[in-house]
Amino acid sequence: MKVLVIGANGQIGKHLVSFIQESDELEARVMIRKQEQASYFEDLGAEVSVVDLEGDIEEIAKAAEGVDAIVFTAGSGPHTGKDKTIMIDLDGAVKTIEACKIAGVKRYVMVSSFDTTRKAIQEAPESFAPYVAAKHYADEWLKATDLDYTIVHPGLLTNDEGTAQVSLSETGEPDEVPREDVARVIVASLENDSTISKEFQVVKGNTSIEEAIQSI
């Protein structure tokens, strides 16, 4: 399975591409914004497409030609304004979903926020609410399609070393989770069709990722 990783230059994205390239079943193509980011991924043996997520849907669709799945792990980051939140976390996500239809890609994995319910939007701090709202509507857009989707809702992301053990649930208590383990969960989701049409929260835990995925 060839996987297009959108947001590959992010922290989860870099772990994800590395794990994909180590897999016997998967191979990576990355979509990055700048040519100078390419050498890192070329050294891992991944294909590279230089495309701006804020550009045209047709360019994203071209990057997706010939792949079997798309993973959206892009994000505007904590130091940008509401404008970038809309353009990346909402519009960028929706454009990649629409690009799937043009390119004929059926499988889509979305890395979302921990809680994207309407209640979460209402209860979020003022500065965080636009991000939750953007993720909410991107998730809803995806679920309204006929794509074979999986939505991963990570807890508070850390750079701790991964343990390959997590807790997955439809609704759970907020907790931390290493980015490395989120990337492993994405790989396991791609490798297991049982995750199609599912969404779940991911936090640190004591269950192996393989076992946790099988229980979803």
C-alpha positions in Angstrom: 0.0 0.0 0.0 1.4 3.4 -1.0 0.5 6.1 1.5 0.6 9.9 0.9 1.5 11.6 4.1 0.3 15.2 4.2 2.0 17.2 7.0 5.0 14.9 6.7 7.4 17.5 7.9 5.6 17.8 11.3 6.7 15.8 14.3 4.1 13.1 14.0 4.6 13.0 10.2 8.3 12.4 10.5 7.8 9.4 12.9 5.0 8.2 10.6 7.1 8.2 7.4 9.9 6.4 9.2 7.6 3.7 10.5 5.9 3.3 7.1 9.3 2.8 5.4 10.1 0.1 8.0 6.9 -1.7 7.2 6.7 -4.7 4.8 3.2 -3.7 3.7 3.5 0.1 3.3 5.5 2.6 1.4 5.5 6.4 1.8 5.0 9.3 -0.5 5.3 12.7 1.3 3.7 16.0 0.5 5.9 18.9 1.7 5.7 22.6 1.1 9.4 23.4 0.5 12.0 21.7 -1.6 14.6 22.1 1.1 12.7 19.7 3.3 13.0 16.9 0.7 16.4 15.4 1.5 15.3 14.2 4.9 12.6 12.0 3.3 14.6 11.0 0.3 17.2 9.6 2.7 14.4 7.4 4.1 13.6 6.2 0.5 10.3 8.0 0.4 8.8 9.6 -2.7 8.5 13.4 -2.5 5.9 15.8 -3.9 6.4 19.5 -3.2 2.9 21.0 -3.0 1.5 23.8 -0.9 -1.5 22.7 1.1 -2.9 26.2 0.7 -2.8 25.8 -3.1 -5.2 24.2 -5.6 -7.0 21.0 -5.0 -5.8 19.8 -8.5 -2.2 20.1 -7.3 -3.0 18.0 -4.2 -4.8 15.5 -6.4 -1.8 15.2 -8.7 0.4 14.4 -5.6 -2.1 11.7 -4.7 -2.1 10.0 -8.1 -1.3 6.3 -7.8 -1.5 6.1 -4.0 -3.8 3.8 -2.0 -4.3 5.9 1.1 -3.9 9.4 2.4 -3.0 10.4 5.9 -3.7 14.0 7.0 -1.5 15.0 9.8 -0.9 18.6 8.9 -1.6 21.4 11.4 -1.3 25.1 11.6 0.6 24.9 14.9 0.2 26.7 18.2 1.9 29.9 17.1 -0.3 30.9 14.2 -3.5 32.9 14.1 -7.1 31.9 13.4 -6.5 32.5 9.7 -4.0 29.7 9.4 -6.2 27.5 11.5 -9.0 27.9 9.0 -6.7 27.6 6.0 -4.8 24.5 7.2 -6.8 22.6 9.7 -10.2 23.1 8.0 -9.8 24.1 4.4 -6.6 22.1 3.9 -8.2 19.0 5.3 -11.3 19.4 3.1 -9.2 20.0 0.0 -7.3 16.7 0.6 -10.6 14.9 1.0 -11.8 16.3 -2.3 -8.5 15.5 -3.9 -9.1 11.9 -2.9 -12.2 11.8 -5.1 -10.3 13.3 -8.1 -7.4 10.9 -7.7 -9.5 7.9 -7.0 -8.1 7.3 -3.5 -10.5 5.4 -1.2 -8.6 5.1 2.1 -8.2 8.2 4.3 -6.8 8.6 7.9 -7.4 11.9 9.6 -5.3 13.0 12.6 -7.8 15.2 14.5 -8.0 16.8 18.0 -8.8 14.8 21.1 -12.4 16.0 21.4 -14.1 17.7 18.4 -17.7 17.5 19.6 -20.0 20.6 19.7 -19.7 20.5 23.5 -15.9 20.6 23.2 -16.1 23.7 21.0 -18.4 25.5 23.5 -16.2 24.6 26.5 -12.8 25.3 24.9 -10.8 28.4 26.0 -11.4 31.3 23.6 -8.0 31.0 22.0 -8.4 27.2 21.4 -12.0 27.2 20.3 -11.3 28.1 16.6 -8.9 25.1 16.3 -11.5 22.7 17.8 -14.2 24.1 15.5 -11.9 23.7 12.5 -11.2 20.0 13.4 -14.9 19.4 14.1 -16.0 20.5 10.7 -13.2 18.7 8.9 -14.1 15.5 10.7 -17.8 16.0 9.8 -16.9 16.6 6.1 -14.9 13.4 6.1 -17.6 11.3 7.7 -20.2 12.6 5.1 -18.2 11.1 2.3 -18.0 7.5 1.1 -14.3 7.2 1.8 -12.9 4.4 3.9 -12.0 6.7 6.7 -10.4 6.4 10.1 -10.2 9.4 12.5 -7.6 9.4 15.2 -8.1 11.7 18.2 -4.7 12.0 20.1 -4.5 13.2 23.6 -2.0 15.8 24.8 1.0 15.2 22.5 4.5 14.8 24.0 8.0 14.1 22.7 8.5 11.3 25.2 9.9 8.1 23.8 7.1 5.8 22.6 6.2 2.6 24.5 4.1 0.9 21.7 1.4 0.7 24.4 -1.7 2.9 24.4 -5.3 3.2 25.5 -7.9 3.6 22.7 -11.6 4.4 23.3 -14.5 6.2 21.7 -14.7 8.6 24.6 -12.1 8.6 27.4 -10.4 10.8 29.9 -7.8 13.3 28.6 -4.2 12.3 29.0 -0.8 12.5 27.4 0.4 10.4 24.5 3.8 10.4 22.8 3.8 11.5 19.2 5.8 8.4 18.3 3.0 6.2 19.6 0.4 8.2 17.6 2.4 7.5 14.5 2.5 3.8 15.3 -1.3 3.8 15.8 -1.7 5.4 12.3 0.4 2.6 10.8 -1.6 -0.1 12.6 -4.9 1.6 11.4 -3.7 1.5 7.8 -2.8 -2.2 8.2 -6.1 -3.1 9.7 -9.4 -2.7 7.8 -11.3 -3.1 11.0 -10.6 0.6 11.7 -12.5 1.7 8.6 -15.4 4.0 9.5 -14.1 4.2 13.0 -12.9 7.1 15.2 -11.2 6.8 18.5 -9.2 8.7 21.1 -5.6 7.7 21.8 -3.7 8.3 25.1 -0.9 6.5 26.8 -1.8 3.1 28.3 -0.8 -0.5 29.0 -2.3 -2.3 26.0 -0.1 -3.1 22.9 -1.1 -1.1 19.9 -1.9 -4.2 17.9 -4.2 -5.5 20.6 -5.8 -2.1 21.1 -6.5 -1.7 17.4 -8.1 -5.1 17.2 -10.5 -4.2 20.1 -11.8 -1.0 18.4 
